[in-house]
Amino acid sequence: MTSSDIFLISPNLCKNLSIQTSEKIKPQNIYNFLTTLIQSNDITLDINDKIFYHFICESNIYEIYIINTTNEYIQTQASIYNSHYTSTINDIDLFITNDYFAVYKDSKLYFFKENKNYQIEDILSFVNHKYKIDINNTIIINKNQIVEYENIFIEKNNKYIKFIKPIETKFYLYYIIYLVILVIILIIYEINIKKPKKIISNKIVYQTNKDILFDIVKIANIYKLQIQKLQYKDKYKLQIVSTNKKNFNKFLSYYKDNINIKNIYKVKNKYILEFELEQ
C-alpha cells in the first residue's frame, strides 16, 4: 500500500458522538461500548461503516466517528496538519477551518469537531469548558492551505485509521431483537401513562449487561435524561442528570428492581442520580 491508496475523507462526512466516562474503557470492552452508544442514539449501522474514536484524557470524553465507505484505507482530512511540525512539540494546538476545527496534542491529531460558524473565541471557550484543555497556539487555515497540506500529506504519509467494523450477522440479529423489545417497551410506556397506578415492579430479565445498558440509554432518551458518566468494571455504573425530578421518578418506577441507587442530589437547577445496573 502507498499513500496514493489512502482515501482522504472530509470531517463533515463523519457522524460524530461525544460521551463522557469516569475512566478509559478497557480494550476488550470497547466494541460493545461503542456499538451500544451508537445504536442507542438512533444511528443505524451498515456493514460498510467504519467506526473510529479519540479519547480525551483531560475530561474522560470519547469522541466517536462513523464513516460509510467500502475503502479499507481511510484517513481524515483533520490529520493532514502533522506536516506543520518539523519536530515533536509538547503543545496543544488548534487548527480552525471554515468547516471544522482540529486539536493537536504533542504534534498529533487529538480530536476534531464540526465548526458551526463559531468565532475563534467561542471555539477556544468550548474546548476549554467541555474538554478541560488549554490551547497553546491557534492556527487559522484557509482553503488554499488545506490543498497544500493535503498534497504534502498524500505525498509523504501512508498511515491509515485503525477502525472498528460492525459484525454483520450478530449485529443485524441483535438490532431486530432490539426493535421488537423497543416496540414492547413503548406499548408498556403508553399503558403506564394512561393507567399510572399500574406500574411494572417485576425485575426485567436480560441476557447480558450490554442488553440492559442498551435499554437504559433508550429509556433515558424517552424521559429526557442525560447520561453524564458511565463506568464498567464488574457491572455498569452510571450517572444521569435532569432538570425535572418527575422524570427521575418515572425512570425509577420502571427500573427500580434493576437499579441499585447509590446517590441522588441536586446541584444548582439539576438533579443528579448515581446508580448501578443489576442484571
RAKA-V721069 format. One record per pair of residues at least 24 apart in sequence whose ideal C-beta (glycine too) atoms are under 7 Angstrom apart, sorted by the first residue. I is the first residue (numbers start at 1). J is the second residue. D is the distance in whole Angstrom. If there is no record, write none. Layout:
i: <I & I>
j: <J & J>
d: <D & D>
//
This chain:
i: <1 & 1 & 2 & 3 & 3 & 3 & 3 & 3 & 4 & 5 & 6 & 6 & 6 & 6 & 6 & 7 & 7 & 7 & 7 & 8 & 8 & 8 & 8 & 9 & 9 & 9 & 9 & 10 & 11 & 11 & 11 & 11 & 11 & 11 & 11 & 12 & 12 & 12 & 13 & 14 & 14 & 14 & 15 & 15 & 15 & 16 & 16 & 16 & 16 & 16 & 17 & 17 & 18 & 18 & 19 & 19 & 19 & 20 & 20 & 20 & 20 & 20 & 21 & 21 & 21 & 21 & 21 & 22 & 22 & 22 & 23 & 23 & 24 & 25 & 29 & 31 & 32 & 34 & 34 & 35 & 36 & 36 & 36 & 37 & 38 & 38 & 39 & 39 & 39 & 40 & 40 & 40 & 45 & 45 & 47 & 47 & 49 & 50 & 50 & 50 & 51 & 51 & 52 & 52 & 52 & 54 & 54 & 56 & 56 & 56 & 58 & 58 & 58 & 59 & 59 & 59 & 61 & 63 & 73 & 74 & 74 & 75 & 75 & 76 & 76 & 78 & 78 & 78 & 79 & 80 & 80 & 80 & 81 & 82 & 82 & 83 & 83 & 83 & 83 & 91 & 91 & 92 & 92 & 92 & 92 & 93 & 93 & 93 & 94 & 94 & 94 & 94 & 94 & 95 & 95 & 96 & 96 & 96 & 96 & 96 & 97 & 97 & 103 & 103 & 178 & 182 & 185 & 189 & 199 & 200 & 201 & 201 & 202 & 203 & 203 & 204 & 206 & 209 & 209 & 209 & 209 & 212 & 212 & 212 & 213 & 216 & 219 & 219 & 220 & 223 & 223 & 223 & 225 & 235 & 235 & 236 & 236 & 237 & 238 & 238 & 239 & 239 & 240 & 241 & 241 & 242 & 243 & 243 & 245 & 248>
j: <73 & 158 & 158 & 154 & 155 & 156 & 157 & 158 & 154 & 73 & 73 & 74 & 75 & 158 & 160 & 69 & 71 & 73 & 74 & 75 & 77 & 150 & 154 & 67 & 74 & 76 & 77 & 77 & 76 & 77 & 78 & 99 & 100 & 112 & 114 & 99 & 100 & 114 & 67 & 65 & 66 & 67 & 43 & 65 & 66 & 63 & 64 & 65 & 113 & 114 & 41 & 64 & 61 & 63 & 62 & 64 & 230 & 59 & 60 & 61 & 228 & 229 & 60 & 62 & 229 & 230 & 231 & 60 & 229 & 231 & 60 & 231 & 55 & 232 & 232 & 164 & 210 & 64 & 164 & 166 & 210 & 213 & 214 & 64 & 64 & 66 & 175 & 178 & 214 & 214 & 217 & 218 & 166 & 171 & 166 & 168 & 166 & 74 & 163 & 165 & 163 & 164 & 161 & 162 & 163 & 110 & 111 & 110 & 111 & 131 & 131 & 132 & 133 & 130 & 131 & 132 & 131 & 111 & 160 & 160 & 161 & 160 & 161 & 112 & 161 & 102 & 109 & 112 & 109 & 149 & 150 & 153 & 149 & 107 & 108 & 149 & 152 & 153 & 156 & 136 & 137 & 133 & 134 & 135 & 136 & 136 & 137 & 139 & 123 & 127 & 135 & 138 & 139 & 139 & 141 & 120 & 123 & 138 & 140 & 141 & 141 & 146 & 127 & 133 & 214 & 218 & 219 & 222 & 253 & 254 & 256 & 257 & 257 & 257 & 258 & 258 & 279 & 235 & 236 & 277 & 279 & 258 & 277 & 279 & 277 & 277 & 251 & 254 & 251 & 247 & 250 & 251 & 251 & 276 & 277 & 276 & 277 & 276 & 275 & 277 & 272 & 274 & 273 & 270 & 272 & 271 & 269 & 270 & 271 & 273>
d: <6 & 6 & 6 & 5 & 7 & 7 & 5 & 5 & 7 & 5 & 5 & 7 & 5 & 7 & 5 & 6 & 4 & 6 & 5 & 6 & 6 & 7 & 7 & 6 & 6 & 6 & 7 & 5 & 6 & 6 & 5 & 7 & 4 & 5 & 7 & 5 & 7 & 6 & 6 & 4 & 6 & 5 & 6 & 7 & 4 & 7 & 7 & 6 & 7 & 7 & 6 & 4 & 6 & 6 & 5 & 7 & 7 & 7 & 6 & 5 & 6 & 6 & 5 & 7 & 6 & 5 & 6 & 6 & 5 & 4 & 6 & 6 & 6 & 7 & 6 & 6 & 5 & 6 & 6 & 7 & 6 & 6 & 5 & 7 & 7 & 7 & 7 & 7 & 7 & 6 & 4 & 5 & 4 & 6 & 6 & 5 & 6 & 6 & 4 & 6 & 6 & 4 & 5 & 7 & 4 & 6 & 4 & 7 & 6 & 5 & 6 & 4 & 5 & 7 & 5 & 5 & 6 & 4 & 4 & 6 & 5 & 5 & 6 & 7 & 7 & 4 & 6 & 4 & 5 & 4 & 5 & 4 & 6 & 7 & 7 & 6 & 4 & 6 & 7 & 4 & 6 & 6 & 7 & 6 & 5 & 6 & 5 & 6 & 7 & 7 & 5 & 5 & 7 & 5 & 6 & 7 & 6 & 7 & 5 & 7 & 5 & 6 & 6 & 7 & 7 & 6 & 7 & 7 & 5 & 6 & 7 & 6 & 7 & 4 & 6 & 6 & 5 & 7 & 6 & 7 & 6 & 6 & 5 & 6 & 7 & 6 & 7 & 6 & 7 & 5 & 5 & 5 & 6 & 5 & 6 & 7 & 4 & 5 & 6 & 7 & 6 & 5 & 5 & 5 & 5 & 5 & 6 & 6 & 5 & 6>
//
